[in-house]
Amino acid sequence: KEVLDISPGIEHMGGLRWQLLLCLLAAWVIVFLCLIKGIKSLGKVVYVAATLPYIVLTCLLIRGCLLPGAVDGLHFFMVPDWSKLAEFEVWRSAATQVFFSIGLGFGILSTLASYNKFHNNCYRDALILPVLDCFTSVYAGMVIFAYLGYMAHSSGKSIDSVVDEGPGLVFIAYPAALSTLPLPQLWSALFFLMLFSVGLDSQFAHIQTLCTAIIDCFPGHALTSRKTLLMGSLCVVSFGLGIPLTLQGGSYVLNLMDWYVASMSVMLLVFFEIVTLAWIYGTDRLYEDVEAMIGHRPSVIYKLAWKFVTPVFVLVLWTSGITSFRNIGSVYPGYPPWADVLGLLIAVLSLVPIPIKMVWTLASLEGSLLQRVKTSIKPSELWRPAKPDSLDVELEMLNKSV
């Protein structure tokens, strides 16, 4: 009521909430200052932004476990309801969460990995990242449900009745629990500082990915020497695109994007990526690339996963999500029928670059249509390890002789 001053529905966007606008501006200024020197400054900032959430989560978990009812909340969270595994919606929601938390389908991982040294152990990193992501999600869930168990104990209700999904859990239910503790301002400040640092991590990766993609599309262009200007321009554009969300009806737009993009676009993007990598580029070529980088080939299990298991799994999840899909207006109030059309357009926008790039590539080649298609799916001759500098060669020879 106080922060959002939310309107009755998306058709009533209302006025601008200047408090939210200033917060949005401050957030983007901080993002720009952290990225002003590119990937070098990003690496230093992430040391703080990535470790701070774990420290705060640990403090909150220790404090939460000392509260009455916390054990009940942890039991509710850790003991699964096995009957739910038969529901496709559970699997689809879980996959969507994994895709967003790891960043699958957004190009973030490959973009940041491109700054590694050539012989970096990408195989090891690919194993560590999902395990660490799963651990973080479970650890954060323990913190949340310890306090939800305390809320249920204090109010005399069941945990189901105090659990709220979406933004309400983070911005309403959890702060309400913190407000009942001694020194509530301290715990609330720590909690929202943690959220802010997590949000900064995500924004860093997205903006760096956009910047790198634009520069890679125009190699040798003046943009290469003007990364700071490009970074600033991206932050300004992103700030402008975020202004509608600071209106009184901005929360409806936010939920609309989350409802359609998360369930429709991301999984389809991942499906296209894995099919292109495994079937067009080829798993054999991919194995040779990995072997050149780390010195040995991964297990044959990954070849089966890349070619068959992962594409089928993602496609089944996406298909089940489409067949059981419900319009947002049928679940949440404040959304007229035209809002569903708008949501579909937003979801399709992220898929439009795929056919555009296909047509662009075919138009830039020569020969018949069939010849152009064959040429377009062949790896470029420029796709090879970069030649080391002469100084690197001399250093390597010196090390071998020593």
N, C-alpha and C positions, 0 to 999 in steps of 0.2 A: 504493500500500500504506500509506503513512504518512499522507497527507492525507485520502483518502477512507475507508480501511479498509473497502473495498467488500464487500458481502454476496454470497452465491452467486447471488441472483436477486431479482426484484422481489417475490416472495412472502415474502422474508425481509428486511423493511425494517430490522431491527436497531435499534441504539440511536442516540442523538443524538450527533453529533460537535460538541462544544461549541466547538471551534476554528472550525469553519465557521459555527456560529450567531453567534459574536461578529463574524466577518467580515461576515456578512449584516447584522447590526445596525449595524455601523459604516458599511457602504455606504449603507443607507437613511437614517441620520442625516446623512451628507454630502449626499445628494440633497435632503433636507428643508431643510438650511441653505442650499443653493445656490438653492432655489426659494422661500425664505421670503417674498420680496418680489414673487413672481410673475414675469411676463415681463420686468420691468426687471432683476432680479437675474440671470435666466437669460441675457439678452443679454450681460451683463458676464462671466459665468462661461464662456460658450461661446467667447469670444475666446481664452481660455487652453486650454480643453479641446479645441477644434477644431484649434488650431495645434500643440499639443504633439506629437500623433502624427506629424505630418509631420517635425518636427525630429528625433524619436527614430528614425523610419524612415530618415531620411537618414544619421544616424550609424551605424546598424546596417548599412545598405547599403554605405557606404564601408568599414567594417571587414570586412564579409563578402566584398567583392570582392578583398580582399588575401589571402584564404585560398586554399590549393591546392584545386582542384576546383570553385571557385565558377563558373568559366566553363562547365563542363559542366552545372552545375545551372541556370544561366541559359539555356543552349541548350535543355535539356530543357523548360523552362517556356515559352520564347518561340517555339519552332518547333512548330507544331501538327501533330497527326495528323489529316489531312483526312478519313480514313475515318470518324472519330467523328461527323462532321457528319450522317451518314446515320442516326444513332441518335436516336430521340425522347427517350430518357432524358437525353441530353446537353443537348438544348434545354430540357427541363423543369427540369433541375437549374440551368441557367444562368438561366432565367426566375425560378425561386424565389430564387436568390441576388440577382438584381437587385431583385425585389420587396422583399426584406428589407433590403438595403443602402440603397435609396432610401426605403423606408417606404411603398410603394404598398399601398393597401387598408386601411391602419390609421387613416386620417384625420389623420395627423400633419402632412402638408404643408399641407393646407387649413386646419387649425387654426392653425398658426403663421403662415401667410400672412394669416389674418384680422386679424392685428395690424399689418399693413402699412398705409401710407397708400393711399387709394383709387386714386390714379394711379401706384402703383408698377408698374414694368414687369414684370408677371408673365410675359409672353411671353419676355423675355430670360432670366428666372430659370429658366423651364421648359426652355430650351435649355442653359443652363450646368450645371444640376444633374446630368443624366445623364452629360454629358461628364466632369465633375469626379469623379463617382462611379466611372466606368469607369477613369479615370486612377489614382484612389486604389487600386482593386482590383489593377490591374496593377502599380503601384508596390510595394504590400505583397507581392504574389506574387513579385516579383523579390527582395525581402529574404528571404523564406522559402526560396526555392529556391537562393539563393546559399549558404545554410548547409546545405541538404540536399545540395547538390553536394559541399560540404566533408566532410559526414558520410560520404557514399558513397566519397569518395576515401580517407578515413582508415580506413574499415572494409574497403575492398576489395570493396564490394558495388555493385550497380547502383542507380541512383536510384529505380527502381520499388520496390525492396525496403525502402528507408528512408522512403518516403512513407507517411504515415498520415493518414487522413481523420478529420474530426470533432475532438472535444476533444483526442484523443491527439496531434494534430499540434502544437497550441499548448502543451499542458501537459506533454508527455513528450518528443517528438522534438526540438522547438526548444530547450527548456532543456538537453537533453542535449548539443546542439551548443555552446551557449554555455558550458557547464561545462568545455569543453576549451580555452577561450581564456585568455589572460592576463587577470587581474582579472575572473574570471567573475562575481563578486558585482556588480560595476558594470554589466556588460552585462545580467545577469539583472534587476537592479533597474530599469534603463531600459526593458527590454522589458515587464515587467509593469506599470510605471507607464503605459506607452503603452496597454496593454490596459485598464487601469482607467479611463483618461480616455475611451477609446472607449466603454466600457460606461456611464460617467456620461452621455455625450452621448445615448445611446439612452434611458436612464432619464429624463433631463430631458424629452425630447420626449414619451414615453409618459404620464408623470404630468401634464404640462401639458395634454396633449390630453384626458385624462380629466377634469381639473378644469374646463377650458373647456366640455366637452360637458355636464357636469352643470349648470353655471351657465346655459348656453344653454337647457337643457331647462326651467329654472324661472326665467324672466326676472322681475325685480322682487322675487325672493325674498330672504330675509335672507342667503342664501348669498353674494350679491354682495358684501356688506360683511364677510364672514367667509372670505375666500379662504385666509388662512393656516391657519385651523382645518380647512377642507376639505382643503387640501394635506397637512396633518399626518395627518388621518384616512386619506387614501389611502395615505400611506406606511406607516402602522401596519397597515392591512389587507394591503398588499402584502408587508410583512415577515412577517405571519402566514401568508400563502399560500406563502411561500418556505420556511417551516420544514420541511415534509416533504422538501425537497431537501437538507437538511443531515443527514438520516439516513444510515445506512450504505448503504441501498438507494436513496438519492436520485438517484444518477446514472442508474439505470434509468428513473425517472420523467421525468427531464430528456430522455433519449433518446426516450422514448415520445412526449412532447409534440412534440419536434422532428420525429419521423418522420411523425406523422399530420397535425399542423396545417400544417406547411410544404408538404406535398404535396397536401393536399385543400382546406383552407379558404381560404387566401389567394387563390389564383387564382380560385376561384369568387366570392369577394367582389369582386375587381377586375372580373370579368365583369359582375356585377350593376351595379356602379357605372358602368361605361362605357356599358352599354346604357341605363340610366336617364338618364344625361347626354346621350347622343347621340340617342336615339330617343323618349324621353318629354319631357324638357325641350326637346330640339331643338338641333341644331347652329347654326341661324340665330339663335336667341336667345343662344346661347353666343357667337357671333361679335359680336353687338351688345353684349354685356356686355364682352367684351375690347376692342372698339373704344372704348367709353365710358371704359375705364380707361387705355389706352395711346395712343389717338388714331388708330389704323389697324387694319385687319383682317389677321389672319394669312393665310398662303398657303392656297389651296383644298386643298392636299395634306393639311392637317390634318383638314379635314372628311371626306375619304375615309378617312383613318386612323381617326378617331373612330367613324365609322358602320360601316365594313366590316373594314378590315385588323386593327385591334386586337381587336375582339370575336372574330373568327374565329380569330385566332392564339392568343388566350388559351384559347378553348374547345377548340381542337384539342390544345393542350398539356395541359389539364386532363383531357380524355377519354383521351388516350394514357397519362397518368399513372395514371388509374383502371384502365384495361384491363391495364396491365402492373404493377399494384401488387402488392407482396408483403408479407405480414404480417411484422412486425418479428421475431417469433419464429423465422421461417424463415431469418433472416440473422444475428441476434445471439443468443447463448445467454442464459439467465436469464429468458425470457419465456414463461409458460404461455399456453394459448389465451385465458383470460379477460382477459389483458393487452391483447390486440387489441381486445376489446370495449370496454375502458376507453379505449383510444386513440381509437376511433371516437366515443365519447361526448364526449371532450374536443374533437375536431375539429368535431362538430356544434354544440357549445355556442356557438361564435363565429358560427354561422349562424342560431341561434334568434332573435336580436333582429329579424331581417328580417321573418319572418311575424308576430311579435308586434306590431311597429310598424305593419304593414299593417292588421292587425285593429283595433288601437287607433285608427288614423286613421279607418277606415271607420265604426267605432262612434261616433265623436265627431261625425260629420256627419249631416245630415238628408236625407230623401228616400228614394227607392227605392235598391236596391243598385247599379243601373246609374248612377243620378245621383251616388251617392256616389263610385263609381269615377272618373267623369268629373271630378268636382270635385277629387278627391285628386291627380290627375295634372296639374292646371293650376297654373302658378306663382302663388304668393300675391301679392296686391296690395301687400303690404308689402315685396316683393322689389324694391328700387330703391336707388339711391345715397342715402346719408344726406344730409340737408340740411346744408350748411355753416353754422357759427355766423356770426352777424352780424359778429364781429370778423374772421373769415377772409375774408368778403366785402369788408369795408373794406380789408383788407390787399391783396387781389387787385386791387381797383380802384386802390389807390395805386400798386402795382407797374406796372400798365398805364399809368397816367398818367406815371410816371417814365420 
